[in-house]
Amino acid sequence: MASLAGMLRDAGYLVTGIGPGDLPPMSTLLAELGIPVMAGFRGENLEPRPDLVVVGNAVSRGNPEVEALLAAAIPYARCPRR
């Protein structure tokens, strides 16, 4: 996910991240790329409304942020499981 975030940022997109918090080496890489990461999964993280949410395979239905994006009909892409 961090590599994808970096590529999208380099292509000119505004990219933010959400996760469980400070988890090196990914959190370190995202910080070095200048990509802000919000700790914790909350519906409020979807403000301002994003154009697209990429949902990692570590979260599923029942996650408060996933439920909020579904309720708000925000377009999303799901990363496939390995």
Secondary structure, 3 states (H helix, E strand, C coil): CHHHHHHHHHCCCCCCEEECCCCCCHHHHHHHHCCCEEECCCHHHHCCCCCCEEECCCCCCCCHHHHHHHHCCCCEEECCCC
